[in-house]
Amino acid sequence: MAQAAGEGHAPWRTLLKAGDWALLLMAALLVAASYPLLWRGGVADRAIVKRDGQLVTELALNTPRKYEVVGAIGTTVIEVQPGRARVLSDPGPRQYCVQQGWLTRANAVAICAPNHVTLQLSGRSGQNGAYDTLNY
């Protein structure tokens, strides 16, 4: 005679005691508390503009300005305001880099692939040169 699903087996929740639940709660709180402590994004203080992977300019993020970069298919306009930067306009068909909006954190990147232009924010990450990503 076959047993119906779940028959004869205690649900796993009934197997956990109060100490188990307390341990699970403490683990969840530890994970939640570690997020802001380990977040590597920092305060950006300059914008790095590249075309075809080559540095075009570095712009300080303390003075409002617009900067034009001539790329593969046209001109990309970078806008800088205190503490942030964005791609204001780009000749690319999908406008992904424009849609990213304002970049405010160190290591944030907007890539205008069709025009071969990138905008990256750099600054104090608090990690003293720690790697953001590694490729092997």
Residue, then its C-alpha position, 0 to 999 in steps of 0.5 A: m500500500a502506497q503512502a500519500a505524499g507527506e504522510g508518515h513524514a513530519p514537516w521539517r518545521t516541526l523538527l526545529k526547536a527554539g534554539d534552531w530558530a534563534l540561530l537562523l534569525m541571528a544568521a539572517l541578521l548577520v547577513a543583513a548587517s554585513y551588507p552595508l559594512l562590506w559594500r565597496g562602492g565609495v564616494a566618487d570624485r572624478a569621471i574617467v572618459k575613454r574612447d576605444g579603451q584609451l583615456v580621453t579625459e578625467l573630469a573632477l566632479n566638483t564643477p558643473r560642465k559638459y564634455e563632448v567626445v567624438g566616437a565611432i558613430g558620432t558625438t557623445v555628450i557627458e554632463v558633470q554636476p557636483g558628485r555625479a556624472r551621466v551620459l546626456s546624449d549619445p548617437g547609439p540606437r538603443q540609448y542604454c548609456v543615456q538611460q543609466g542616468w546619473l552615476t554617483r558611486a565610485n566604480a559605476v560605469a556607463i558604456c556607449a558600445p556603438n560609439h566606443v565611449t565609456l564613462q566611469l566614476s572613480g574615487r575613494s572606495g575605502q578599500n585601498g586598491a582592493y580588486d572590484t572584479l577578477n578575471y582568470 
